[in-house]
Amino acid sequence: MREIILDTETTGLDPKAGHRLVEIGAIELINHTPTGNNYQTYINPERDVDPGAFEVHGLAKEFLQKQPVFEAILENFLSFISDSILVIHNAPFDMAFINMELERLNYEPIGTERVVDTLAMARKKFPGAQASLDALCRRFSIENSHRELHGALVDADLLAGVYLELIGGKEPALAFSEKVVKKPTRDETRGFYKPRSFTVSPEEQRQHEVFLKEITNPIWKRG
């Protein structure tokens, strides 16, 4: 099963007010295991960045003006996510921006049936508790001290760890195929020996009979 952990950064809070994407970061999971196949791009939003948004991600207009516009990165982005499930923290926020950008270019929006919202998962699993990405990193002891500013790929990497904890953790896949090993029997370890026969001499037979007569109340005569 292929899943994509996805995060975005934007110029502001509301796409309906004209705010745009400035960064997309995505991490590929196969059977809940990161593959190392990641996607990240900055985007020229063709507008100013709100001061509040700049404080979050630190991406200035001067830097973003040198980046490709959304139309230029669209095909690579769609190729990377393909038809995989998208795992997003506070998915309605990110999907509103992604679908707005798609609709601007006359592309079909991505349906909610393809999206897993880890914020909703966390609130259901830990009702009443803080459910921000930072709070969940603390809950699951996921190191995030390197995260001074938000970055789409950095946040996607943290979210991958959080997501795996929310679904119950993931046992590492075996790197080898299991073999059924038959435990050897005692006879197999010692080898097989044919039974041996012995010939009793008349003198040995006589001595044996004398020995038996000397036994008092033998068990084979008890009844």
N, CA and C atoms as a LAMMPS dump frame, in Angstrom:
ITEM: TIMESTEP
0
ITEM: NUMBER OF ATOMS
669
ITEM: BOX BOUNDS ff ff ff
-5.0000000000000000e+02 5.0000000000000000e+02
-5.0000000000000000e+02 5.0000000000000000e+02
-5.0000000000000000e+02 5.0000000000000000e+02
ITEM: ATOMS id mol type element x y z
1 1 1 N 0.847 -1.196 0
2 1 2 C 0 0 0
3 1 3 C 0.879 1.241 0
4 2 1 N 0.592 2.172 -0.89
5 2 2 C 1.372 3.406 -0.985
6 2 3 C 0.575 4.569 -0.387
7 3 1 N 1.236 5.312 0.504
8 3 2 C 0.651 6.51 1.101
9 3 3 C 1.657 7.652 0.961
10 4 1 N 1.13 8.866 0.926
11 4 2 C 1.969 10.058 0.833
12 4 3 C 1.688 10.944 2.048
13 5 1 N 2.72 11.163 2.858
14 5 2 C 2.626 12.133 3.951
15 5 3 C 2.887 13.507 3.351
16 6 1 N 1.956 14.438 3.526
17 6 2 C 2.041 15.702 2.8
18 6 3 C 1.846 16.898 3.727
19 7 1 N 2.611 17.957 3.44
20 7 2 C 2.44 19.213 4.171
21 7 3 C 2.68 20.373 3.209
22 8 1 N 2.083 21.514 3.524
23 8 2 C 2.257 22.707 2.689
24 8 3 C 2.561 23.912 3.568
25 9 1 N 3.127 24.929 2.945
26 9 2 C 3.237 26.26 3.548
27 9 3 C 2.56 27.235 2.593
28 10 1 N 2.019 28.321 3.135
29 10 2 C 1.186 29.229 2.34
30 10 3 C 1.506 30.697 2.651
31 11 1 N 0.895 31.581 1.866
32 11 2 C 1.078 33.021 2.095
33 11 3 C 0.171 33.545 3.205
34 12 1 N -0.815 32.766 3.6
35 12 2 C -1.777 33.204 4.609
36 12 3 C -2.726 32.077 4.946
37 13 1 N -3.839 32.426 5.563
38 13 2 C -4.733 31.413 6.108
39 13 3 C -5.897 31.017 5.206
40 14 1 N -6.255 31.861 4.258
41 14 2 C -7.508 31.63 3.534
42 14 3 C -7.311 31.701 2.02
43 15 1 N -7.46 30.571 1.323
44 15 2 C -7.33 30.613 -0.137
45 15 3 C -8.426 31.44 -0.801
46 16 1 N -9.562 31.553 -0.163
47 16 2 C -10.65 32.351 -0.737
48 16 3 C -10.322 33.843 -0.723
49 17 1 N -9.354 34.212 0.125
50 17 2 C -8.916 35.616 0.169
51 17 3 C -7.732 35.847 -0.759
52 18 1 N -7.441 34.863 -1.597
53 18 2 C -6.375 35.024 -2.574
54 18 3 C -5.019 34.506 -2.143
55 19 1 N -4.956 33.863 -0.98
56 19 2 C -3.665 33.333 -0.535
57 19 3 C -3.302 32.077 -1.323
58 20 1 N -1.991 31.848 -1.436
59 20 2 C -1.478 30.81 -2.336
60 20 3 C -0.476 29.909 -1.622
61 21 1 N -0.161 28.807 -2.27
62 21 2 C 0.885 27.902 -1.785
63 21 3 C 2.266 28.51 -2.026
64 22 1 N 3.188 28.26 -1.085
65 22 2 C 4.592 28.662 -1.289
66 22 3 C 5.548 27.468 -1.171
67 23 1 N 5.073 26.342 -0.62
68 23 2 C 5.929 25.156 -0.513
69 23 3 C 5.071 23.909 -0.352
70 24 1 N 5.529 22.821 -0.963
71 24 2 C 4.928 21.505 -0.785
72 24 3 C 6.045 20.527 -0.416
73 25 1 N 5.799 19.715 0.598
74 25 2 C 6.724 18.648 0.968
75 25 3 C 5.958 17.349 1.109
76 26 1 N 6.516 16.249 0.625
77 26 2 C 5.804 14.973 0.661
78 26 3 C 6.791 13.823 0.83
79 27 1 N 6.359 12.808 1.571
80 27 2 C 7.188 11.639 1.863
81 27 3 C 6.405 10.384 1.503
82 28 1 N 7.037 9.486 0.789
83 28 2 C 6.393 8.248 0.358
84 28 3 C 6.519 7.165 1.425
85 29 1 N 5.384 6.517 1.723
86 29 2 C 5.369 5.319 2.568
87 29 3 C 4.888 4.144 1.726
88 30 1 N 5.546 3.028 1.861
89 30 2 C 5.06 1.776 1.281
90 30 3 C 4.836 0.808 2.436
91 31 1 N 3.603 0.361 2.588
92 31 2 C 3.249 -0.509 3.713
93 31 3 C 3.701 0.1 5.045
94 32 1 N 3.432 1.402 5.194
95 32 2 C 3.709 2.153 6.419
96 32 3 C 5.2 2.287 6.722
97 33 1 N 6.035 2.152 5.715
98 33 2 C 7.479 2.3 5.904
99 33 3 C 8.009 3.373 4.965
100 34 1 N 8.694 4.409 5.487
101 34 2 C 9.275 5.423 4.599
102 34 3 C 10.293 4.799 3.647
103 35 1 N 10.209 5.176 2.383
104 35 2 C 11.092 4.587 1.371
105 35 3 C 12.31 5.456 1.084
106 36 1 N 12.293 6.71 1.541
107 36 2 C 13.362 7.643 1.176
108 36 3 C 13.054 8.403 -0.1
109 37 1 N 11.927 8.079 -0.739
110 37 2 C 11.503 8.783 -1.946
111 37 3 C 10.643 9.981 -1.528
112 38 1 N 11.224 11.162 -1.566
113 38 2 C 10.553 12.374 -1.094
114 38 3 C 10.359 13.374 -2.227
115 39 1 N 9.462 14.332 -1.984
116 39 2 C 9.209 15.4 -2.944
117 39 3 C 9.157 16.713 -2.185
118 40 1 N 9.832 17.73 -2.724
119 40 2 C 9.781 19.053 -2.103
120 40 3 C 9.985 20.111 -3.173
121 41 1 N 9.187 21.159 -3.094
122 41 2 C 9.37 22.285 -4.018
123 41 3 C 8.883 23.572 -3.373
124 42 1 N 9.587 24.657 -3.665
125 42 2 C 9.094 25.993 -3.341
126 42 3 C 8.297 26.504 -4.532
127 43 1 N 7.392 27.435 -4.272
128 43 2 C 6.485 27.931 -5.31
129 43 3 C 6.397 29.447 -5.234
130 44 1 N 6.475 30.067 -6.369
131 44 2 C 6.255 31.512 -6.455
132 44 3 C 4.743 31.77 -6.383
133 45 1 N 4.265 32.395 -5.291
134 45 2 C 2.815 32.601 -5.147
135 45 3 C 2.282 33.785 -5.964
136 46 1 N 3.182 34.544 -6.561
137 46 2 C 2.81 35.713 -7.367
138 46 3 C 2.014 36.729 -6.556
139 47 1 N 2.355 36.827 -5.278
140 47 2 C 1.728 37.811 -4.396
141 47 3 C 2.587 37.934 -3.139
142 48 1 N 2.228 38.854 -2.264
143 48 2 C 2.956 39.06 -1.014
144 48 3 C 2.642 37.943 -0.006
145 49 1 N 3.557 37.801 0.933
146 49 2 C 3.366 36.864 2.046
147 49 3 C 2.927 37.647 3.271
148 50 1 N 1.852 37.226 3.902
149 50 2 C 1.403 37.903 5.121
150 50 3 C 2.482 37.823 6.205
151 51 1 N 2.626 38.872 7.012
152 51 2 C 3.626 38.861 8.087
153 51 3 C 3.471 37.663 9.025
154 52 1 N 2.236 37.301 9.334
155 52 2 C 2.019 36.153 10.216
156 52 3 C 2.517 34.859 9.612
157 53 1 N 2.311 34.687 8.315
158 53 2 C 2.787 33.488 7.634
159 53 3 C 4.306 33.468 7.558
160 54 1 N 4.908 34.634 7.319
161 54 2 C 6.362 34.719 7.261
162 54 3 C 6.987 34.319 8.599
163 55 1 N 6.358 34.704 9.7
164 55 2 C 6.864 34.326 11.018
165 55 3 C 6.822 32.816 11.222
166 56 1 N 5.895 32.146 10.547
167 56 2 C 5.774 30.693 10.68
168 56 3 C 6.845 29.968 9.881
169 57 1 N 6.997 30.34 8.591
170 57 2 C 7.91 29.56 7.736
171 57 3 C 9.161 30.312 7.287
172 58 1 N 9.196 31.625 7.43
173 58 2 C 10.393 32.376 7.093
174 58 3 C 10.687 32.493 5.613
175 59 1 N 9.706 32.238 4.749
176 59 2 C 9.908 32.323 3.296
177 59 3 C 9.496 33.712 2.813
178 60 1 N 10.484 34.5 2.44
179 60 2 C 10.242 35.886 2.065
180 60 3 C 9.872 36.008 0.593
181 61 1 N 9.193 37.101 0.274
182 61 2 C 8.765 37.363 -1.103
183 61 3 C 9.964 37.375 -2.056
184 62 1 N 11.084 37.962 -1.624
185 62 2 C 12.262 38.061 -2.479
186 62 3 C 12.787 36.681 -2.872
187 63 1 N 12.757 35.742 -1.931
188 63 2 C 13.179 34.367 -2.226
189 63 3 C 12.166 33.667 -3.124
190 64 1 N 10.9 33.811 -2.823
191 64 2 C 9.856 33.082 -3.548
192 64 3 C 9.704 33.575 -4.99
193 65 1 N 10.022 34.813 -5.248
194 65 2 C 9.913 35.329 -6.613
195 65 3 C 10.853 34.602 -7.58
196 66 1 N 11.871 33.96 -7.056
197 66 2 C 12.843 33.251 -7.895
198 66 3 C 12.438 31.791 -8.134
199 67 1 N 11.331 31.369 -7.538
200 67 2 C 10.895 29.976 -7.63
201 67 3 C 9.869 29.794 -8.756
202 68 1 N 9.633 28.542 -9.195
203 68 2 C 8.646 28.306 -10.253
204 68 3 C 7.222 28.549 -9.76
205 69 1 N 6.359 28.933 -10.652
206 69 2 C 4.939 29.089 -10.293
207 69 3 C 4.3 27.702 -10.204
208 70 1 N 3.094 27.642 -9.646
209 70 2 C 2.434 26.353 -9.415
210 70 3 C 2.243 25.578 -10.72
211 71 1 N 1.87 26.247 -11.778
212 71 2 C 1.643 25.57 -13.051
213 71 3 C 2.892 24.83 -13.522
214 72 1 N 4.061 25.392 -13.221
215 72 2 C 5.312 24.785 -13.677
216 72 3 C 5.663 23.517 -12.909
217 73 1 N 5.186 23.402 -11.671
218 73 2 C 5.522 22.216 -10.865
219 73 3 C 4.382 21.201 -10.826
220 74 1 N 3.241 21.551 -11.411
221 74 2 C 2.03 20.751 -11.256
222 74 3 C 2.195 19.311 -11.717
223 75 1 N 2.736 19.097 -12.915
224 75 2 C 2.818 17.734 -13.435
225 75 3 C 3.72 16.854 -12.576
226 76 1 N 4.843 17.397 -12.129
227 76 2 C 5.736 16.617 -11.262
228 76 3 C 5.057 16.284 -9.939
229 77 1 N 4.305 17.248 -9.409
230 77 2 C 3.591 17.023 -8.15
231 77 3 C 2.542 15.925 -8.307
232 78 1 N 1.723 16.025 -9.36
233 78 2 C 0.682 15.022 -9.576
234 78 3 C 1.278 13.653 -9.865
235 79 1 N 2.402 13.628 -10.546
236 79 2 C 3.07 12.36 -10.831
237 79 3 C 3.565 11.717 -9.539
238 80 1 N 4.071 12.534 -8.623
239 80 2 C 4.583 11.978 -7.369
240 80 3 C 3.467 11.42 -6.501
241 81 1 N 2.396 12.176 -6.337
242 81 2 C 1.329 11.689 -5.448
243 81 3 C 0.507 10.598 -6.12
244 82 1 N 0.444 10.618 -7.451
245 82 2 C -0.305 9.618 -8.226
246 82 3 C -1.715 9.487 -7.645
247 83 1 N -2.183 8.251 -7.453
248 83 2 C -3.521 8.046 -6.885
249 83 3 C -3.438 7.554 -5.446
250 84 1 N -2.314 7.839 -4.778
251 84 2 C -2.083 7.347 -3.418
252 84 3 C -2.934 8.096 -2.391
253 85 1 N -3.105 7.468 -1.242
254 85 2 C -3.747 8.114 -0.108
255 85 3 C -2.838 9.231 0.4
256 86 1 N -3.428 10.392 0.713
257 86 2 C -2.672 11.52 1.234
258 86 3 C -2.915 11.636 2.736
259 87 1 N -1.847 11.612 3.509
260 87 2 C -1.926 11.722 4.971
261 87 3 C -1.473 13.126 5.356
262 88 1 N -2.394 13.908 5.951
263 88 2 C -2.142 15.335 6.189
264 88 3 C -2.631 15.704 7.586
265 89 1 N -1.896 16.572 8.272
266 89 2 C -2.339 17.073 9.578
267 89 3 C -3.166 18.335 9.362
268 90 1 N -4.403 18.298 9.831
269 90 2 C -5.381 19.365 9.556
270 90 3 C -5.616 19.441 8.046
271 91 1 N -6.031 18.316 7.506
272 91 2 C -6.164 18.159 6.056
273 91 3 C -7.05 19.207 5.382
274 92 1 N -8.167 19.634 5.964
275 92 2 C -9.002 20.624 5.261
276 92 3 C -8.239 21.89 4.883
277 93 1 N -7.288 22.308 5.722
278 93 2 C -6.511 23.515 5.419
279 93 3 C -5.655 23.305 4.166
280 94 1 N -4.832 22.259 4.176
281 94 2 C -3.921 22.021 3.046
282 94 3 C -4.687 21.698 1.771
283 95 1 N -5.739 20.888 1.888
284 95 2 C -6.478 20.491 0.696
285 95 3 C -7.227 21.659 0.085
286 96 1 N -7.659 22.617 0.892
287 96 2 C -8.324 23.805 0.345
288 96 3 C -7.371 24.565 -0.569
289 97 1 N -6.113 24.673 -0.173
290 97 2 C -5.122 25.37 -0.997
291 97 3 C -4.757 24.558 -2.236
292 98 1 N -4.533 23.258 -2.06
293 98 2 C -4.165 22.416 -3.21
294 98 3 C -5.284 22.4 -4.238
295 99 1 N -6.511 22.209 -3.79
296 99 2 C -7.629 22.155 -4.737
297 99 3 C -7.912 23.513 -5.379
298 100 1 N -7.665 24.589 -4.639
299 100 2 C -7.804 25.913 -5.234
300 100 3 C -6.81 26.087 -6.381
301 101 1 N -5.569 25.658 -6.151
302 101 2 C -4.548 25.768 -7.197
303 101 3 C -4.908 24.891 -8.399
304 102 1 N -5.438 23.698 -8.155
305 102 2 C -5.836 22.809 -9.25
306 102 3 C -6.982 23.418 -10.061
307 103 1 N -7.961 23.947 -9.358
308 103 2 C -9.123 24.515 -10.041
309 103 3 C -8.76 25.76 -10.84
310 104 1 N -7.783 26.512 -10.386
311 104 2 C -7.32 27.689 -11.141
312 104 3 C -6.802 27.285 -12.524
313 105 1 N -6.294 26.032 -12.608
314 105 2 C -5.735 25.536 -13.868
315 105 3 C -6.682 24.545 -14.553
316 106 1 N -7.941 24.553 -14.113
317 106 2 C -8.985 23.704 -14.699
318 106 3 C -8.722 22.207 -14.522
319 107 1 N -8.101 21.841 -13.381
320 107 2 C -7.917 20.441 -13.025
321 107 3 C -8.98 20.036 -12.011
322 108 1 N -9.318 18.758 -12.019
323 108 2 C -10.29 18.247 -11.051
324 108 3 C -9.691 18.3 -9.644
325 109 1 N -10.489 18.707 -8.645
326 109 2 C -9.978 18.706 -7.267
327 109 3 C -9.794 17.275 -6.754
328 110 1 N -8.963 17.137 -5.746
329 110 2 C -8.723 15.837 -5.119
330 110 3 C -9.825 15.595 -4.088
331 111 1 N -10.467 14.449 -4.157
332 111 2 C -11.586 14.142 -3.276
333 111 3 C -11.154 13.779 -1.863
334 112 1 N -12.047 13.993 -0.917
335 112 2 C -11.749 13.711 0.494
336 112 3 C -11.57 12.226 0.756
337 113 1 N -12.094 11.377 -0.138
338 113 2 C -11.955 9.932 0.074
339 113 3 C -10.501 9.474 -0.037
340 114 1 N -9.669 10.322 -0.583
341 114 2 C -8.244 9.986 -0.723
342 114 3 C -7.4 10.535 0.418
343 115 1 N -8.043 11.176 1.391
344 115 2 C -7.286 11.933 2.39
345 115 3 C -7.512 11.361 3.786
346 116 1 N -6.416 11.203 4.536
347 116 2 C -6.459 10.839 5.953
348 116 3 C -6.008 12.05 6.756
349 117 1 N -6.835 12.486 7.711
350 117 2 C -6.525 13.66 8.525
351 117 3 C -6.016 13.207 9.893
352 118 1 N -4.718 13.385 10.144
353 118 2 C -4.143 12.948 11.412
354 118 3 C -4.599 13.81 12.591
355 119 1 N -5.021 15.045 12.323
356 119 2 C -5.563 15.867 13.405
357 119 3 C -6.854 15.25 13.931
358 120 1 N -7.721 14.835 13.028
359 120 2 C -8.966 14.174 13.432
360 120 3 C -8.67 12.851 14.14
361 121 1 N -7.672 12.117 13.649
362 121 2 C -7.286 10.856 14.291
363 121 3 C -6.83 11.096 15.724
364 122 1 N -5.986 12.122 15.913
365 122 2 C -5.447 12.41 17.243
366 122 3 C -6.545 12.857 18.203
367 123 1 N -7.466 13.687 17.721
368 123 2 C -8.549 14.154 18.589
369 123 3 C -9.47 13.012 18.996
370 124 1 N -9.645 12.047 18.112
371 124 2 C -10.472 10.886 18.444
372 124 3 C -9.763 9.968 19.429
373 125 1 N -8.467 9.819 19.256
374 125 2 C -7.7 8.909 20.114
375 125 3 C -7.396 9.512 21.473
376 126 1 N -7.194 10.842 21.512
377 126 2 C -6.86 11.521 22.765
378 126 3 C -7.807 12.701 22.971
379 127 1 N -9.079 12.437 23.234
380 127 2 C -10.061 13.526 23.354
381 127 3 C -9.687 14.503 24.462
382 128 1 N -9.775 15.79 24.128
383 128 2 C -9.479 16.831 25.102
384 128 3 C -8.017 17.212 25.197
385 129 1 N -7.129 16.42 24.604
386 129 2 C -5.692 16.71 24.67
387 129 3 C -5.274 17.59 23.494
388 130 1 N -4.14 18.271 23.658
389 130 2 C -3.607 19.055 22.555
390 130 3 C -3.252 18.128 21.392
391 131 1 N -3.551 18.59 20.189
392 131 2 C -3.364 17.707 19.031
393 131 3 C -2.558 18.376 17.922
394 132 1 N -1.833 19.448 18.249
395 132 2 C -0.961 20.045 17.247
396 132 3 C 0.172 19.082 16.929
397 133 1 N 0.871 19.34 15.838
398 133 2 C 1.992 18.469 15.469
399 133 3 C 3.063 18.488 16.55
400 134 1 N 3.356 19.668 17.099
401 134 2 C 4.347 19.763 18.176
402 134 3 C 3.906 18.967 19.404
403 135 1 N 2.63 19.079 19.77
404 135 2 C 2.121 18.363 20.941
405 135 3 C 2.203 16.85 20.74
406 136 1 N 1.904 16.391 19.54
407 136 2 C 1.965 14.956 19.263
408 136 3 C 3.407 14.459 19.221
409 137 1 N 4.319 15.285 18.748
410 137 2 C 5.736 14.91 18.806
411 137 3 C 6.174 14.727 20.253
412 138 1 N 5.729 15.622 21.14
413 138 2 C 6.064 15.476 22.561
414 138 3 C 5.438 14.216 23.14
415 139 1 N 4.191 13.948 22.795
416 139 2 C 3.504 12.771 23.318
417 139 3 C 4.226 11.486 22.924
418 140 1 N 4.702 11.433 21.684
419 140 2 C 5.319 10.211 21.175
420 140 3 C 6.85 10.248 21.234
421 141 1 N 7.4 11.259 21.917
422 141 2 C 8.862 11.384 22.071
423 141 3 C 9.579 11.395 20.722
424 142 1 N 9.022 12.159 19.786
425 142 2 C 9.639 12.325 18.47
426 142 3 C 10.467 13.609 18.491
427 143 1 N 11.75 13.496 18.217
428 143 2 C 12.661 14.625 18.287
429 143 3 C 12.312 15.685 17.234
430 144 1 N 12.071 16.92 17.693
431 144 2 C 11.768 18.001 16.756
432 144 3 C 12.459 19.302 17.14
433 145 1 N 13.558 19.181 17.893
434 145 2 C 14.264 20.386 18.33
435 145 3 C 14.904 21.134 17.168
436 146 1 N 15.12 20.449 16.042
437 146 2 C 15.719 21.087 14.865
438 146 3 C 14.71 21.969 14.119
439 147 1 N 13.464 21.935 14.531
440 147 2 C 12.392 22.626 13.81
441 147 3 C 12.205 24.032 14.387
442 148 1 N 13.065 24.968 14.005
443 148 2 C 12.926 26.343 14.461
444 148 3 C 11.803 27.052 13.711
445 149 1 N 11.696 26.801 12.412
446 149 2 C 10.612 27.328 11.587
447 149 3 C 9.895 26.159 10.92
448 150 1 N 8.664 26.398 10.526
449 150 2 C 7.939 25.382 9.788
450 150 3 C 8.536 25.248 8.389
451 151 1 N 8.65 24.023 7.938
452 151 2 C 9.049 23.735 6.566
453 151 3 C 8.248 22.53 6.12
454 152 1 N 7.773 22.534 4.883
455 152 2 C 6.848 21.492 4.446
456 152 3 C 7.461 20.096 4.546
457 153 1 N 8.712 19.93 4.105
458 153 2 C 9.321 18.602 4.138
459 153 3 C 9.703 18.203 5.558
460 154 1 N 10.197 19.158 6.336
461 154 2 C 10.517 18.878 7.743
462 154 3 C 9.261 18.446 8.487
463 155 1 N 8.177 19.178 8.286
464 155 2 C 6.926 18.852 8.966
465 155 3 C 6.358 17.518 8.477
466 156 1 N 6.503 17.225 7.199
467 156 2 C 6.034 15.941 6.676
468 156 3 C 6.811 14.788 7.305
469 157 1 N 8.106 14.996 7.517
470 157 2 C 8.929 13.966 8.15
471 157 3 C 8.468 13.714 9.587
472 158 1 N 8.207 14.79 10.328
473 158 2 C 7.69 14.639 11.694
474 158 3 C 6.324 13.964 11.683
475 159 1 N 5.493 14.363 10.734
476 159 2 C 4.153 13.794 10.652
477 159 3 C 4.193 12.305 10.338
478 160 1 N 5.162 11.879 9.565
479 160 2 C 5.288 10.445 9.27
480 160 3 C 5.458 9.654 10.563
481 161 1 N 6.325 10.159 11.452
482 161 2 C 6.511 9.483 12.741
483 161 3 C 5.262 9.496 13.587
484 162 1 N 4.562 10.637 13.608
485 162 2 C 3.326 10.753 14.375
486 162 3 C 2.26 9.803 13.821
487 163 1 N 2.128 9.772 12.511
488 163 2 C 1.114 8.925 11.878
489 163 3 C 1.337 7.454 12.223
490 164 1 N 2.576 7.001 12.16
491 164 2 C 2.86 5.599 12.466
492 164 3 C 2.536 5.281 13.923
493 165 1 N 2.74 6.253 14.817
494 165 2 C 2.361 6.045 16.215
495 165 3 C 0.837 6.014 16.37
496 166 1 N 0.15 6.883 15.656
497 166 2 C -1.314 6.934 15.769
498 166 3 C -1.974 5.647 15.298
499 167 1 N -1.385 4.986 14.323
500 167 2 C -1.982 3.745 13.832
501 167 3 C -1.449 2.535 14.588
502 168 1 N -0.659 2.787 15.631
503 168 2 C -0.232 1.686 16.476
504 168 3 C 1.196 1.246 16.294
505 169 1 N 1.976 2.027 15.562
506 169 2 C 3.369 1.638 15.348
507 169 3 C 3.488 0.652 14.212
508 170 1 N 4.707 0.455 13.74
509 170 2 C 4.946 -0.426 12.607
510 170 3 C 6.143 -1.297 12.895
511 171 1 N 5.919 -2.614 12.877
512 171 2 C 7.048 -3.522 13.009
513 171 3 C 7.879 -3.472 11.745
514 172 1 N 9.215 -3.391 11.886
515 172 2 C 10.051 -3.385 10.684
516 172 3 C 9.841 -4.646 9.864
517 173 1 N 9.77 -4.472 8.559
518 173 2 C 9.61 -5.631 7.694
519 173 3 C 10.874 -6.474 7.739
520 174 1 N 10.711 -7.786 7.684
521 174 2 C 11.873 -8.667 7.67
522 174 3 C 12.622 -8.492 6.368
523 175 1 N 13.926 -8.441 6.47
524 175 2 C 14.753 -8.256 5.283
525 175 3 C 15.07 -9.57 4.602
526 176 1 N 14.554 -10.649 5.131
527 176 2 C 14.801 -11.953 4.544
528 176 3 C 13.53 -12.767 4.641
529 177 1 N 13.428 -13.779 3.797
530 177 2 C 12.254 -14.642 3.853
531 177 3 C 12.457 -15.689 4.93
532 178 1 N 11.403 -15.905 5.71
533 178 2 C 11.505 -16.862 6.79
534 178 3 C 11.559 -18.277 6.231
535 179 1 N 12.384 -19.108 6.861
536 179 2 C 12.476 -20.512 6.495
537 179 3 C 12.007 -21.346 7.679
538 180 1 N 11.277 -22.393 7.387
539 180 2 C 10.858 -23.309 8.434
540 180 3 C 12.006 -24.271 8.686
541 181 1 N 12.56 -24.221 9.867
542 181 2 C 13.699 -25.057 10.21
543 181 3 C 13.211 -26.221 11.051
544 182 1 N 13.45 -27.436 10.577
545 182 2 C 13.032 -28.638 11.295
546 182 3 C 14.078 -28.966 12.35
547 183 1 N 13.641 -28.996 13.587
548 183 2 C 14.566 -29.323 14.658
549 183 3 C 14.915 -30.805 14.584
550 184 1 N 16.208 -31.139 14.539
551 184 2 C 16.575 -32.549 14.413
552 184 3 C 16.205 -33.328 15.659
553 185 1 N 15.801 -34.584 15.451
554 185 2 C 15.495 -35.447 16.576
555 185 3 C 16.789 -35.969 17.187
556 186 1 N 16.665 -36.558 18.343
557 186 2 C 17.848 -37.074 19.031
558 186 3 C 18.525 -38.162 18.208
559 187 1 N 17.691 -38.992 17.569
560 187 2 C 18.255 -40.059 16.746
561 187 3 C 18.989 -39.491 15.543
562 188 1 N 18.453 -38.376 14.978
563 188 2 C 19.089 -37.781 13.8
564 188 3 C 20.435 -37.167 14.143
565 189 1 N 20.56 -36.603 15.339
566 189 2 C 21.835 -35.996 15.715
567 189 3 C 22.866 -37.056 16.065
568 190 1 N 22.412 -38.232 16.525
569 190 2 C 23.348 -39.278 16.932
570 190 3 C 23.632 -40.27 15.815
571 191 1 N 22.811 -40.216 14.782
572 191 2 C 22.969 -41.201 13.724
573 191 3 C 22.105 -42.428 14.002
574 192 1 N 21.987 -43.28 13.043
575 192 2 C 21.145 -44.463 13.171
576 192 3 C 22.036 -45.696 13.293
577 193 1 N 21.75 -46.511 14.291
578 193 2 C 22.52 -47.735 14.512
579 193 3 C 21.588 -48.934 14.432
580 194 1 N 21.987 -49.95 13.7
581 194 2 C 21.195 -51.169 13.617
582 194 3 C 21.267 -51.921 14.948
583 195 1 N 20.141 -52.496 15.375
584 195 2 C 20.18 -53.271 16.628
585 195 3 C 21.139 -54.448 16.506
586 196 1 N 21.88 -54.738 17.613
587 196 2 C 22.826 -55.838 17.606
588 196 3 C 22.278 -57.008 18.42
589 197 1 N 22.596 -58.224 18.028
590 197 2 C 22.171 -59.433 18.746
591 197 3 C 23.387 -60.067 19.433
592 198 1 N 23.123 -60.706 20.599
593 198 2 C 24.196 -61.323 21.372
594 198 3 C 23.859 -62.79 21.617
595 199 1 N 24.852 -63.654 21.575
596 199 2 C 24.68 -65.091 21.855
597 199 3 C 25.099 -65.368 23.287
598 200 1 N 24.188 -66.026 24.086
599 200 2 C 24.466 -66.355 25.492
600 200 3 C 25.012 -67.765 25.581
601 201 1 N 26.138 -67.906 26.25
602 201 2 C 26.764 -69.235 26.391
603 201 3 C 26.022 -70.051 27.446
604 202 1 N 26.128 -71.379 27.443
605 202 2 C 25.478 -72.223 28.464
606 202 3 C 25.895 -71.844 29.881
607 203 1 N 27.157 -71.472 30.074
608 203 2 C 27.617 -71.106 31.41
609 203 3 C 26.968 -69.813 31.88
610 204 1 N 26.832 -68.841 30.976
611 204 2 C 26.171 -67.582 31.326
612 204 3 C 24.702 -67.808 31.661
613 205 1 N 24.052 -68.731 30.938
614 205 2 C 22.656 -69.043 31.2
615 205 3 C 22.484 -69.67 32.572
616 206 1 N 23.442 -70.619 32.956
617 206 2 C 23.377 -71.296 34.26
618 206 3 C 23.551 -70.29 35.39
619 207 1 N 24.527 -69.365 35.222
620 207 2 C 24.761 -68.364 36.262
621 207 3 C 23.553 -67.45 36.44
622 208 1 N 22.881 -67.123 35.337
623 208 2 C 21.696 -66.271 35.395
624 208 3 C 20.572 -66.938 36.173
625 209 1 N 20.387 -68.284 35.955
626 209 2 C 19.321 -69.018 36.656
627 209 3 C 19.609 -69.109 38.141
628 210 1 N 20.896 -69.289 38.512
629 210 2 C 21.278 -69.321 39.925
630 210 3 C 20.982 -67.974 40.58
631 211 1 N 21.279 -66.869 39.852
632 211 2 C 21.031 -65.524 40.366
633 211 3 C 19.55 -65.29 40.622
634 212 1 N 18.7 -65.786 39.711
635 212 2 C 17.263 -65.583 39.857
636 212 3 C 16.716 -66.335 41.068
637 213 1 N 17.252 -67.539 41.37
638 213 2 C 16.773 -68.332 42.511
639 213 3 C 17.122 -67.681 43.839
640 214 1 N 18.168 -66.823 43.83
641 214 2 C 18.596 -66.179 45.066
642 214 3 C 17.76 -64.938 45.404
643 215 1 N 16.913 -64.482 44.454
644 215 2 C 16.093 -63.286 44.686
645 215 3 C 14.863 -63.665 45.482
646 216 1 N 14.643 -62.996 46.621
647 216 2 C 13.498 -63.266 47.485
648 216 3 C 12.291 -62.463 47.005
649 217 1 N 11.168 -63.15 46.831
650 217 2 C 9.909 -62.507 46.447
651 217 3 C 10.083 -61.595 45.232
652 218 1 N 10.464 -62.136 44.075
653 218 2 C 10.663 -61.313 42.883
654 218 3 C 9.347 -60.691 42.42
655 219 1 N 9.427 -59.519 41.842
656 219 2 C 8.218 -58.778 41.473
657 219 3 C 7.446 -59.484 40.378
658 220 1 N 8.122 -60.306 39.544
659 220 2 C 7.381 -60.959 38.456
660 220 3 C 6.523 -62.116 38.928
661 221 1 N 6.675 -62.505 40.296
662 221 2 C 5.828 -63.555 40.846
663 221 3 C 4.75 -62.999 41.752
664 222 1 N 4.71 -61.664 41.883
665 222 2 C 3.676 -61.054 42.717
666 222 3 C 2.379 -60.945 41.914
667 223 1 N 1.299 -61.192 42.512
668 223 2 C 0.069 -61.104 41.771
669 223 3 C -1.052 -60.566 42.6
